[in-house]
C-alpha cells in the first residue's frame, strides 16, 4: 500500500491480504462489518484471551460487537471504496484498511494492517501476535472471499517490518 504513510505516519510494520468477494456487499464499510463482526469461533476465543491478558498491562481491549464500529474497532474514516479502522494505544498504534475494488463481474477486497510500534513492549507484543495475525486475517476473509492470499509489494512480501 503506497499511502500507508498518509494513513499512519511512522508505521514500521504492515501486512496485506486480498480475495474475491463471494458474498454481496455494497461498500467498504459493509465489507468491514461483514468480515469483522462475524469472525470464526476460534478467533473470538483468541480475542477473548488476548483481552484478558492485555488488561493486566493496562492496554485497550477490543470488544467484538456490532455498532458504530466494525468488530469492535472504531471506524476512523470511510468512503465507498475504503474504510480505515483502528486506535492508538500505549505500546502501538494500528490501522486496519479495507479497500474494495470493483472489477468487471467481481469485487476484490484488500485488508491491510498498518502498525507503528512505540516502544519495546510494542515490538514484543507484535513479535508474539504477528504469527497469529498472519493466520487470523485470511481466516476472517475466507467465509466471504475466494482465493485469499498475501499481497506482494514489489519483490517483497508486505507481512514484514517496513
VMD Tcl script that builds the backbone (N, CA, C; Angstrom):
set m [mol new atoms 486]
animate dup $m
set s [atomselect $m all]
$s set {name element resname resid chain x y z} {
  {N N UNK 1 A 0.854 -1.172 0.000}
  {CA C UNK 1 A 0.000 0.000 0.000}
  {C C UNK 1 A 0.897 1.231 0.000}
  {N N UNK 2 A 0.791 2.000 -1.059}
  {CA C UNK 2 A 1.677 3.151 -1.222}
  {C C UNK 2 A 1.364 4.283 -0.264}
  {N N UNK 3 A 0.139 4.394 0.187}
  {CA C UNK 3 A -0.243 5.530 1.021}
  {C C UNK 3 A -0.299 5.202 2.510}
  {N N UNK 4 A 0.387 4.148 2.940}
  {CA C UNK 4 A 0.345 3.792 4.362}
  {C C UNK 4 A 0.949 4.893 5.225}
  {N N UNK 5 A 1.899 5.655 4.687}
  {CA C UNK 5 A 2.495 6.764 5.449}
  {C C UNK 5 A 1.458 7.861 5.705}
  {N N UNK 6 A 0.543 8.062 4.778}
  {CA C UNK 6 A -0.523 9.044 4.985}
  {C C UNK 6 A -1.534 8.554 6.019}
  {N N UNK 7 A -1.785 7.261 6.023}
  {CA C UNK 7 A -2.771 6.690 6.942}
  {C C UNK 7 A -2.224 6.622 8.363}
  {N N UNK 8 A -0.956 6.223 8.514}
  {CA C UNK 8 A -0.332 6.126 9.834}
  {C C UNK 8 A 1.138 6.521 9.699}
  {N N UNK 9 A 1.432 7.821 9.821}
  {CA C UNK 9 A 2.822 8.274 9.683}
  {C C UNK 9 A 3.745 7.549 10.664}
  {N N UNK 10 A 4.915 7.158 10.172}
  {CA C UNK 10 A 5.890 6.478 11.011}
  {C C UNK 10 A 5.640 4.994 11.174}
  {N N UNK 11 A 4.694 4.436 10.416}
  {CA C UNK 11 A 4.399 2.999 10.516}
  {C C UNK 11 A 5.655 2.195 10.210}
  {N N UNK 12 A 5.852 1.110 10.969}
  {CA C UNK 12 A 7.055 0.294 10.769}
  {C C UNK 12 A 6.737 -1.186 10.574}
  {N N UNK 13 A 5.454 -1.527 10.414}
  {CA C UNK 13 A 5.058 -2.921 10.154}
  {C C UNK 13 A 3.720 -2.909 9.437}
  {N N UNK 14 A 3.563 -3.807 8.474}
  {CA C UNK 14 A 2.272 -3.938 7.802}
  {C C UNK 14 A 2.178 -5.293 7.123}
  {N N UNK 15 A 0.942 -5.698 6.886}
  {CA C UNK 15 A 0.704 -6.853 6.032}
  {C C UNK 15 A -0.584 -6.614 5.273}
  {N N UNK 16 A -0.765 -7.382 4.213}
  {CA C UNK 16 A -1.927 -7.186 3.361}
  {C C UNK 16 A -2.349 -8.520 2.765}
  {N N UNK 17 A -3.655 -8.755 2.751}
  {CA C UNK 17 A -4.235 -9.945 2.146}
  {C C UNK 17 A -5.375 -9.496 1.239}
  {N N UNK 18 A -5.579 -10.238 0.152}
  {CA C UNK 18 A -6.683 -9.904 -0.736}
  {C C UNK 18 A -7.438 -11.157 -1.135}
  {N N UNK 19 A -8.676 -10.942 -1.549}
  {CA C UNK 19 A -9.513 -12.035 -2.025}
  {C C UNK 19 A -10.661 -11.488 -2.839}
  {N N UNK 20 A -11.373 -12.377 -3.490}
  {CA C UNK 20 A -12.516 -12.007 -4.315}
  {C C UNK 20 A -13.793 -12.295 -3.543}
  {N N UNK 21 A -14.610 -11.257 -3.344}
  {CA C UNK 21 A -15.851 -11.412 -2.581}
  {C C UNK 21 A -16.774 -12.428 -3.239}
  {N N UNK 22 A -17.326 -13.316 -2.419}
  {CA C UNK 22 A -18.331 -14.264 -2.899}
  {C C UNK 22 A -19.689 -13.964 -2.258}
  {N N UNK 23 A -19.706 -12.973 -1.368}
  {CA C UNK 23 A -20.915 -12.520 -0.694}
  {C C UNK 23 A -21.169 -11.082 -1.124}
  {N N UNK 24 A -22.397 -10.728 -1.407}
  {CA C UNK 24 A -22.711 -9.375 -1.852}
  {C C UNK 24 A -22.500 -8.367 -0.724}
  {N N UNK 25 A -21.774 -7.311 -1.033}
  {CA C UNK 25 A -21.582 -6.185 -0.116}
  {C C UNK 25 A -21.414 -4.948 -0.988}
  {N N UNK 26 A -22.000 -3.840 -0.584}
  {CA C UNK 26 A -22.023 -2.681 -1.470}
  {C C UNK 26 A -20.923 -1.662 -1.222}
  {N N UNK 27 A -20.371 -1.591 -0.038}
  {CA C UNK 27 A -19.362 -0.573 0.258}
  {C C UNK 27 A -18.256 -1.164 1.125}
  {N N UNK 28 A -17.185 -0.400 1.255}
  {CA C UNK 28 A -16.077 -0.867 2.096}
  {C C UNK 28 A -16.506 -1.006 3.556}
  {N N UNK 29 A -17.406 -0.152 4.024}
  {CA C UNK 29 A -17.889 -0.273 5.402}
  {C C UNK 29 A -18.731 -1.541 5.562}
  {N N UNK 30 A -19.559 -1.837 4.564}
  {CA C UNK 30 A -20.328 -3.091 4.602}
  {C C UNK 30 A -19.395 -4.297 4.655}
  {N N UNK 31 A -18.347 -4.274 3.825}
  {CA C UNK 31 A -17.377 -5.378 3.812}
  {C C UNK 31 A -16.665 -5.462 5.156}
  {N N UNK 32 A -16.259 -4.311 5.710}
  {CA C UNK 32 A -15.574 -4.289 7.009}
  {C C UNK 32 A -16.429 -4.942 8.081}
  {N N UNK 33 A -17.682 -4.568 8.118}
  {CA C UNK 33 A -18.582 -5.139 9.126}
  {C C UNK 33 A -18.824 -6.619 8.883}
  {N N UNK 34 A -18.964 -6.996 7.632}
  {CA C UNK 34 A -19.166 -8.405 7.306}
  {C C UNK 34 A -17.986 -9.236 7.798}
  {N N UNK 35 A -16.770 -8.766 7.535}
  {CA C UNK 35 A -15.570 -9.508 7.932}
  {C C UNK 35 A -15.350 -9.499 9.442}
  {N N UNK 36 A -15.461 -8.326 10.045}
  {CA C UNK 36 A -15.043 -8.171 11.441}
  {C C UNK 36 A -16.136 -8.472 12.463}
  {N N UNK 37 A -17.389 -8.368 12.066}
  {CA C UNK 37 A -18.473 -8.661 13.010}
  {C C UNK 37 A -18.804 -10.148 13.085}
  {N N UNK 38 A -18.233 -10.947 12.187}
  {CA C UNK 38 A -18.561 -12.372 12.130}
  {C C UNK 38 A -17.307 -13.240 12.058}
  {N N UNK 39 A -16.401 -13.112 13.027}
  {CA C UNK 39 A -15.180 -13.929 12.962}
  {C C UNK 39 A -15.476 -15.396 13.272}
  {N N UNK 40 A -14.636 -16.293 12.773}
  {CA C UNK 40 A -14.765 -17.700 13.178}
  {C C UNK 40 A -14.661 -17.814 14.705}
  {N N UNK 41 A -15.288 -18.836 15.270}
  {CA C UNK 41 A -15.346 -19.003 16.731}
  {C C UNK 41 A -13.961 -19.034 17.361}
  {N N UNK 42 A -12.995 -19.701 16.736}
  {CA C UNK 42 A -11.663 -19.789 17.333}
  {C C UNK 42 A -10.990 -18.421 17.402}
  {N N UNK 43 A -11.330 -17.515 16.482}
  {CA C UNK 43 A -10.770 -16.159 16.538}
  {C C UNK 43 A -11.421 -15.385 17.678}
  {N N UNK 44 A -12.721 -15.535 17.865}
  {CA C UNK 44 A -13.397 -14.889 19.003}
  {C C UNK 44 A -12.796 -15.365 20.318}
  {N N UNK 45 A -12.501 -16.654 20.413}
  {CA C UNK 45 A -11.880 -17.201 21.625}
  {C C UNK 45 A -10.487 -16.611 21.840}
  {N N UNK 46 A -9.698 -16.497 20.763}
  {CA C UNK 46 A -8.360 -15.897 20.877}
  {C C UNK 46 A -8.444 -14.432 21.302}
  {N N UNK 47 A -9.414 -13.693 20.750}
  {CA C UNK 47 A -9.566 -12.285 21.115}
  {C C UNK 47 A -9.970 -12.142 22.582}
  {N N UNK 48 A -10.812 -13.036 23.074}
  {CA C UNK 48 A -11.197 -13.001 24.486}
  {C C UNK 48 A -9.981 -13.256 25.370}
  {N N UNK 49 A -9.143 -14.213 24.991}
  {CA C UNK 49 A -7.910 -14.482 25.731}
  {C C UNK 49 A -6.983 -13.277 25.664}
  {N N UNK 50 A -6.828 -12.696 24.472}
  {CA C UNK 50 A -5.986 -11.514 24.311}
  {C C UNK 50 A -6.481 -10.383 25.220}
  {N N UNK 51 A -7.787 -10.151 25.247}
  {CA C UNK 51 A -8.341 -9.087 26.078}
  {C C UNK 51 A -8.035 -9.308 27.555}
  {N N UNK 52 A -8.146 -10.551 28.016}
  {CA C UNK 52 A -7.832 -10.834 29.427}
  {C C UNK 52 A -6.357 -10.566 29.718}
  {N N UNK 53 A -5.484 -10.982 28.809}
  {CA C UNK 53 A -4.042 -10.811 29.037}
  {C C UNK 53 A -3.623 -9.348 28.979}
  {N N UNK 54 A -4.071 -8.610 27.952}
  {CA C UNK 54 A -3.609 -7.227 27.811}
  {C C UNK 54 A -4.192 -6.320 28.880}
  {N N UNK 55 A -5.349 -6.674 29.440}
  {CA C UNK 55 A -5.915 -5.851 30.507}
  {C C UNK 55 A -5.009 -5.845 31.738}
  {N N UNK 56 A -4.226 -6.897 31.915}
  {CA C UNK 56 A -3.268 -6.950 33.026}
  {C C UNK 56 A -2.176 -5.899 32.878}
  {N N UNK 57 A -1.928 -5.464 31.633}
  {CA C UNK 57 A -0.885 -4.480 31.356}
  {C C UNK 57 A -1.456 -3.093 31.094}
  {N N UNK 58 A -2.747 -2.923 31.301}
  {CA C UNK 58 A -3.378 -1.626 31.110}
  {C C UNK 58 A -3.584 -1.246 29.654}
  {N N UNK 59 A -3.589 -2.220 28.752}
  {CA C UNK 59 A -3.792 -1.934 27.338}
  {C C UNK 59 A -5.273 -2.015 26.997}
  {N N UNK 60 A -5.630 -1.408 25.864}
  {CA C UNK 60 A -7.023 -1.398 25.426}
  {C C UNK 60 A -7.471 -2.785 25.005}
  {N N UNK 61 A -8.708 -3.083 25.328}
  {CA C UNK 61 A -9.299 -4.341 24.877}
  {C C UNK 61 A -10.196 -4.042 23.680}
  {N N UNK 62 A -10.516 -5.075 22.931}
  {CA C UNK 62 A -11.389 -4.946 21.767}
  {C C UNK 62 A -12.596 -5.829 21.996}
  {N N UNK 63 A -13.755 -5.221 22.020}
  {CA C UNK 63 A -14.988 -5.979 22.193}
  {C C UNK 63 A -15.554 -6.303 20.821}
  {N N UNK 64 A -15.742 -7.567 20.539}
  {CA C UNK 64 A -16.291 -7.981 19.255}
  {C C UNK 64 A -17.802 -7.806 19.277}
  {N N UNK 65 A -18.235 -6.610 18.896}
  {CA C UNK 65 A -19.659 -6.301 18.888}
  {C C UNK 65 A -19.958 -5.320 17.762}
  {N N UNK 66 A -21.133 -5.439 17.186}
  {CA C UNK 66 A -21.538 -4.538 16.114}
  {C C UNK 66 A -21.962 -3.198 16.697}
  {N N UNK 67 A -22.000 -2.181 15.856}
  {CA C UNK 67 A -22.417 -0.860 16.285}
  {C C UNK 67 A -21.745 0.189 15.428}
  {N N UNK 68 A -21.222 1.252 16.055}
  {CA C UNK 68 A -20.552 2.318 15.317}
  {C C UNK 68 A -19.128 1.928 14.959}
  {N N UNK 69 A -18.844 0.668 15.099}
  {CA C UNK 69 A -17.527 0.139 14.785}
  {C C UNK 69 A -17.726 -1.071 13.886}
  {N N UNK 70 A -16.622 -1.697 13.557}
  {CA C UNK 70 A -16.676 -2.980 12.856}
  {C C UNK 70 A -15.829 -3.933 13.668}
  {N N UNK 71 A -16.452 -4.941 14.217}
  {CA C UNK 71 A -15.729 -5.914 15.022}
  {C C UNK 71 A -15.137 -5.327 16.284}
  {N N UNK 72 A -15.702 -4.238 16.783}
  {CA C UNK 72 A -15.178 -3.608 17.982}
  {C C UNK 72 A -14.083 -2.591 17.712}
  {N N UNK 73 A -13.659 -2.468 16.453}
  {CA C UNK 73 A -12.627 -1.494 16.093}
  {C C UNK 73 A -13.303 -0.209 15.625}
  {N N UNK 74 A -12.946 0.945 16.204}
  {CA C UNK 74 A -13.574 2.206 15.796}
  {C C UNK 74 A -13.317 2.513 14.320}
  {N N UNK 75 A -14.351 3.010 13.646}
  {CA C UNK 75 A -14.219 3.447 12.257}
  {C C UNK 75 A -13.665 4.870 12.279}
  {N N UNK 76 A -12.483 5.064 11.674}
  {CA C UNK 76 A -11.840 6.376 11.654}
  {C C UNK 76 A -12.237 7.182 10.428}
  {N N UNK 77 A -12.431 6.508 9.303}
  {CA C UNK 77 A -12.904 7.165 8.084}
  {C C UNK 77 A -13.481 6.104 7.168}
  {N N UNK 78 A -14.386 6.549 6.288}
  {CA C UNK 78 A -14.987 5.583 5.379}
  {C C UNK 78 A -15.493 6.275 4.124}
  {N N UNK 79 A -15.155 5.690 2.976}
  {CA C UNK 79 A -15.716 6.069 1.686}
  {C C UNK 79 A -16.282 4.789 1.080}
  {N N UNK 80 A -16.854 4.898 -0.099}
  {CA C UNK 80 A -17.429 3.712 -0.735}
  {C C UNK 80 A -16.391 2.623 -0.957}
  {N N UNK 81 A -15.141 3.028 -1.254}
  {CA C UNK 81 A -14.131 2.021 -1.585}
  {C C UNK 81 A -13.022 1.850 -0.555}
  {N N UNK 82 A -13.039 2.606 0.551}
  {CA C UNK 82 A -12.027 2.418 1.595}
  {C C UNK 82 A -12.583 2.770 2.962}
  {N N UNK 83 A -12.367 1.862 3.922}
  {CA C UNK 83 A -12.683 2.126 5.325}
  {C C UNK 83 A -11.414 1.931 6.131}
  {N N UNK 84 A -11.143 2.891 7.019}
  {CA C UNK 84 A -9.985 2.821 7.908}
  {C C UNK 84 A -10.497 2.702 9.334}
  {N N UNK 85 A -10.041 1.648 10.025}
  {CA C UNK 85 A -10.410 1.403 11.416}
  {C C UNK 85 A -9.134 1.385 12.244}
  {N N UNK 86 A -9.268 1.471 13.569}
  {CA C UNK 86 A -8.103 1.323 14.429}
  {C C UNK 86 A -8.140 2.261 15.613}
  {N N UNK 87 A -7.061 2.213 16.381}
  {CA C UNK 87 A -6.899 3.127 17.500}
  {C C UNK 87 A -5.440 3.181 17.916}
  {N N UNK 88 A -5.150 4.162 18.759}
  {CA C UNK 88 A -3.808 4.357 19.297}
  {C C UNK 88 A -3.791 3.848 20.732}
  {N N UNK 89 A -2.716 3.169 21.095}
  {CA C UNK 89 A -2.579 2.635 22.445}
  {C C UNK 89 A -1.201 3.013 22.974}
  {N N UNK 90 A -0.905 2.627 24.211}
  {CA C UNK 90 A 0.377 2.979 24.828}
  {C C UNK 90 A 1.564 2.331 24.133}
  {N N UNK 91 A 1.389 1.121 23.631}
  {CA C UNK 91 A 2.509 0.360 23.077}
  {C C UNK 91 A 2.613 0.442 21.555}
  {N N UNK 92 A 1.470 0.651 20.882}
  {CA C UNK 92 A 1.485 0.775 19.426}
  {C C UNK 92 A 0.194 1.417 18.943}
  {N N UNK 93 A 0.255 1.952 17.733}
  {CA C UNK 93 A -0.916 2.466 17.041}
  {C C UNK 93 A -1.143 1.548 15.845}
  {N N UNK 94 A -2.386 1.291 15.508}
  {CA C UNK 94 A -2.624 0.432 14.346}
  {C C UNK 94 A -3.843 0.896 13.570}
  {N N UNK 95 A -3.830 0.536 12.305}
  {CA C UNK 95 A -4.962 0.789 11.424}
  {C C UNK 95 A -5.263 -0.483 10.635}
  {N N UNK 96 A -6.526 -0.744 10.443}
  {CA C UNK 96 A -6.990 -1.784 9.534}
  {C C UNK 96 A -7.621 -1.038 8.363}
  {N N UNK 97 A -7.115 -1.281 7.172}
  {CA C UNK 97 A -7.625 -0.613 5.977}
  {C C UNK 97 A -8.305 -1.664 5.105}
  {N N UNK 98 A -9.586 -1.449 4.837}
  {CA C UNK 98 A -10.344 -2.356 3.974}
  {C C UNK 98 A -10.639 -1.612 2.675}
  {N N UNK 99 A -9.993 -2.068 1.599}
  {CA C UNK 99 A -10.194 -1.491 0.269}
  {C C UNK 99 A -11.051 -2.425 -0.560}
  {N N UNK 100 A -11.991 -1.853 -1.289}
  {CA C UNK 100 A -12.849 -2.622 -2.188}
  {C C UNK 100 A -12.642 -2.081 -3.597}
  {N N UNK 101 A -12.233 -2.960 -4.496}
  {CA C UNK 101 A -12.013 -2.584 -5.892}
  {C C UNK 101 A -13.056 -3.291 -6.753}
  {N N UNK 102 A -13.812 -2.506 -7.500}
  {CA C UNK 102 A -14.813 -3.065 -8.404}
  {C C UNK 102 A -14.134 -3.381 -9.729}
  {N N UNK 103 A -14.212 -4.618 -10.139}
  {CA C UNK 103 A -13.711 -5.042 -11.438}
  {C C UNK 103 A -14.878 -5.666 -12.186}
  {N N UNK 104 A -14.800 -5.740 -13.506}
  {CA C UNK 104 A -15.920 -6.325 -14.247}
  {C C UNK 104 A -16.291 -7.717 -13.726}
  {N N UNK 105 A -17.502 -7.824 -13.195}
  {CA C UNK 105 A -18.007 -9.108 -12.741}
  {C C UNK 105 A -17.482 -9.592 -11.404}
  {N N UNK 106 A -16.691 -8.782 -10.714}
  {CA C UNK 106 A -16.184 -9.229 -9.411}
  {C C UNK 106 A -15.775 -8.038 -8.546}
  {N N UNK 107 A -15.637 -8.324 -7.263}
  {CA C UNK 107 A -15.264 -7.320 -6.268}
  {C C UNK 107 A -14.046 -7.859 -5.521}
  {N N UNK 108 A -12.930 -7.121 -5.584}
  {CA C UNK 108 A -11.693 -7.516 -4.911}
  {C C UNK 108 A -11.595 -6.763 -3.590}
  {N N UNK 109 A -11.311 -7.489 -2.518}
  {CA C UNK 109 A -11.162 -6.893 -1.188}
  {C C UNK 109 A -9.718 -7.057 -0.744}
  {N N UNK 110 A -9.136 -5.956 -0.267}
  {CA C UNK 110 A -7.796 -5.991 0.324}
  {C C UNK 110 A -7.912 -5.534 1.770}
  {N N UNK 111 A -7.344 -6.313 2.664}
  {CA C UNK 111 A -7.315 -5.957 4.080}
  {C C UNK 111 A -5.854 -5.756 4.453}
  {N N UNK 112 A -5.514 -4.509 4.798}
  {CA C UNK 112 A -4.145 -4.151 5.149}
  {C C UNK 112 A -4.106 -3.740 6.613}
  {N N UNK 113 A -3.157 -4.264 7.348}
  {CA C UNK 113 A -2.927 -3.852 8.731}
  {C C UNK 113 A -1.637 -3.055 8.758}
  {N N UNK 114 A -1.693 -1.873 9.353}
  {CA C UNK 114 A -0.542 -0.974 9.430}
  {C C UNK 114 A -0.295 -0.683 10.904}
  {N N UNK 115 A 0.963 -0.807 11.343}
  {CA C UNK 115 A 1.290 -0.651 12.763}
  {C C UNK 115 A 2.473 0.291 12.935}
  {N N UNK 116 A 2.382 1.145 13.948}
  {CA C UNK 116 A 3.514 1.964 14.396}
  {C C UNK 116 A 3.798 1.544 15.834}
  {N N UNK 117 A 4.910 0.847 16.002}
  {CA C UNK 117 A 5.294 0.406 17.347}
  {C C UNK 117 A 5.954 1.580 18.068}
  {N N UNK 118 A 5.557 1.800 19.323}
  {CA C UNK 118 A 6.012 2.970 20.068}
  {C C UNK 118 A 7.164 2.690 21.018}
  {N N UNK 119 A 7.309 1.443 21.425}
  {CA C UNK 119 A 8.306 1.144 22.448}
  {C C UNK 119 A 8.646 -0.347 22.409}
  {N N UNK 120 A 9.487 -0.764 23.329}
  {CA C UNK 120 A 9.903 -2.163 23.381}
  {C C UNK 120 A 8.703 -3.088 23.580}
  {N N UNK 121 A 7.766 -2.684 24.414}
  {CA C UNK 121 A 6.597 -3.530 24.632}
  {C C UNK 121 A 5.798 -3.706 23.337}
  {N N UNK 122 A 5.696 -2.647 22.542}
  {CA C UNK 122 A 5.011 -2.745 21.252}
  {C C UNK 122 A 5.705 -3.719 20.320}
  {N N UNK 123 A 7.027 -3.711 20.336}
  {CA C UNK 123 A 7.792 -4.645 19.497}
  {C C UNK 123 A 7.600 -6.084 19.987}
  {N N UNK 124 A 7.648 -6.278 21.305}
  {CA C UNK 124 A 7.438 -7.620 21.860}
  {C C UNK 124 A 6.018 -8.116 21.587}
  {N N UNK 125 A 5.055 -7.230 21.754}
  {CA C UNK 125 A 3.658 -7.589 21.505}
  {C C UNK 125 A 3.479 -8.072 20.069}
  {N N UNK 126 A 4.007 -7.306 19.112}
  {CA C UNK 126 A 3.841 -7.688 17.713}
  {C C UNK 126 A 4.637 -8.941 17.369}
  {N N UNK 127 A 5.762 -9.140 18.034}
  {CA C UNK 127 A 6.539 -10.367 17.832}
  {C C UNK 127 A 5.708 -11.590 18.224}
  {N N UNK 128 A 4.974 -11.471 19.328}
  {CA C UNK 128 A 4.136 -12.579 19.802}
  {C C UNK 128 A 2.867 -12.709 18.955}
  {N N UNK 129 A 2.230 -11.599 18.652}
  {CA C UNK 129 A 0.945 -11.614 17.960}
  {C C UNK 129 A 1.090 -11.840 16.451}
  {N N UNK 130 A 2.194 -11.410 15.871}
  {CA C UNK 130 A 2.384 -11.474 14.419}
  {C C UNK 130 A 2.070 -12.814 13.776}
  {N N UNK 131 A 2.616 -13.917 14.281}
  {CA C UNK 131 A 2.309 -15.214 13.658}
  {C C UNK 131 A 0.817 -15.569 13.692}
  {N N UNK 132 A 0.133 -15.187 14.764}
  {CA C UNK 132 A -1.313 -15.421 14.836}
  {C C UNK 132 A -2.035 -14.528 13.831}
  {N N UNK 133 A -1.600 -13.272 13.770}
  {CA C UNK 133 A -2.233 -12.290 12.892}
  {C C UNK 133 A -2.217 -12.752 11.437}
  {N N UNK 134 A -1.111 -13.320 11.007}
  {CA C UNK 134 A -0.994 -13.778 9.619}
  {C C UNK 134 A -1.909 -14.962 9.321}
  {N N UNK 135 A -2.476 -15.562 10.340}
  {CA C UNK 135 A -3.460 -16.627 10.148}
  {C C UNK 135 A -4.893 -16.123 10.376}
  {N N UNK 136 A -5.019 -15.165 11.277}
  {CA C UNK 136 A -6.339 -14.638 11.617}
  {C C UNK 136 A -6.959 -13.868 10.452}
  {N N UNK 137 A -6.183 -12.989 9.825}
  {CA C UNK 137 A -6.761 -12.167 8.752}
  {C C UNK 137 A -7.294 -13.032 7.608}
  {N N UNK 138 A -6.497 -13.956 7.055}
  {CA C UNK 138 A -7.058 -14.798 5.986}
  {C C UNK 138 A -8.244 -15.650 6.455}
  {N N UNK 139 A -8.194 -16.147 7.689}
  {CA C UNK 139 A -9.303 -16.963 8.203}
  {C C UNK 139 A -10.574 -16.133 8.337}
  {N N UNK 140 A -10.436 -14.861 8.652}
  {CA C UNK 140 A -11.582 -13.967 8.748}
  {C C UNK 140 A -12.176 -13.698 7.369}
  {N N UNK 141 A -11.311 -13.643 6.362}
  {CA C UNK 141 A -11.762 -13.349 4.998}
  {C C UNK 141 A -12.387 -14.551 4.295}
  {N N UNK 142 A -11.903 -15.748 4.577}
  {CA C UNK 142 A -12.293 -16.935 3.786}
  {C C UNK 142 A -13.790 -17.245 3.736}
  {N N UNK 143 A -14.566 -17.007 4.797}
  {CA C UNK 143 A -16.002 -17.296 4.657}
  {C C UNK 143 A -16.697 -16.408 3.618}
  {N N UNK 144 A -16.084 -15.274 3.281}
  {CA C UNK 144 A -16.717 -14.298 2.398}
  {C C UNK 144 A -15.944 -14.051 1.106}
  {N N UNK 145 A -14.710 -14.566 1.027}
  {CA C UNK 145 A -13.836 -14.304 -0.116}
  {C C UNK 145 A -13.213 -15.590 -0.636}
  {N N UNK 146 A -13.057 -15.664 -1.944}
  {CA C UNK 146 A -12.350 -16.780 -2.572}
  {C C UNK 146 A -10.917 -16.350 -2.877}
  {N N UNK 147 A -10.036 -17.314 -3.010}
  {CA C UNK 147 A -8.640 -17.064 -3.406}
  {C C UNK 147 A -7.937 -16.052 -2.503}
  {N N UNK 148 A -8.088 -16.198 -1.192}
  {CA C UNK 148 A -7.432 -15.295 -0.245}
  {C C UNK 148 A -5.938 -15.583 -0.258}
  {N N UNK 149 A -5.154 -14.518 -0.374}
  {CA C UNK 149 A -3.704 -14.669 -0.473}
  {C C UNK 149 A -3.009 -13.418 0.039}
  {N N UNK 150 A -1.740 -13.572 0.481}
  {CA C UNK 150 A -0.968 -12.381 0.851}
  {C C UNK 150 A -0.623 -11.591 -0.403}
  {N N UNK 151 A -0.484 -10.290 -0.245}
  {CA C UNK 151 A -0.167 -9.401 -1.357}
  {C C UNK 151 A 1.303 -9.032 -1.289}
  {N N UNK 152 A 1.941 -9.037 -2.434}
  {CA C UNK 152 A 3.345 -8.642 -2.513}
  {C C UNK 152 A 3.443 -7.161 -2.857}
  {N N UNK 153 A 4.476 -6.511 -2.339}
  {CA C UNK 153 A 4.796 -5.131 -2.703}
  {C C UNK 153 A 6.127 -5.177 -3.434}
  {N N UNK 154 A 6.094 -5.009 -4.736}
  {CA C UNK 154 A 7.326 -5.147 -5.495}
  {C C UNK 154 A 7.806 -6.576 -5.415}
  {N N UNK 155 A 9.031 -6.769 -4.966}
  {CA C UNK 155 A 9.599 -8.106 -4.855}
  {C C UNK 155 A 9.535 -8.660 -3.442}
  {N N UNK 156 A 8.940 -7.917 -2.519}
  {CA C UNK 156 A 8.945 -8.343 -1.124}
  {C C UNK 156 A 7.522 -8.546 -0.624}
  {N N UNK 157 A 7.363 -9.543 0.241}
  {CA C UNK 157 A 6.082 -9.735 0.899}
  {C C UNK 157 A 5.885 -8.604 1.884}
  {N N UNK 158 A 4.666 -8.108 1.967}
  {CA C UNK 158 A 4.384 -6.986 2.853}
  {C C UNK 158 A 4.382 -7.404 4.315}
  {N N UNK 159 A 4.098 -8.655 4.614}
  {CA C UNK 159 A 3.944 -9.050 6.015}
  {C C UNK 159 A 5.291 -9.163 6.721}
  {N N UNK 160 A 6.021 -8.094 6.658}
  {CA C UNK 160 A 7.309 -7.949 7.329}
  {C C UNK 160 A 7.419 -6.492 7.797}
  {N N UNK 161 A 8.345 -6.202 8.697}
  {CA C UNK 161 A 8.527 -4.799 9.076}
  {C C UNK 161 A 8.856 -3.953 7.853}
  {N N UNK 162 A 8.331 -2.744 7.808}
  {CA C UNK 162 A 8.636 -1.822 6.709}
  {C C UNK 162 A 9.633 -0.787 7.167}
}
mol reanalyze $m
mol bondsrecalc $m
mol representation Tube
mol addrep $m
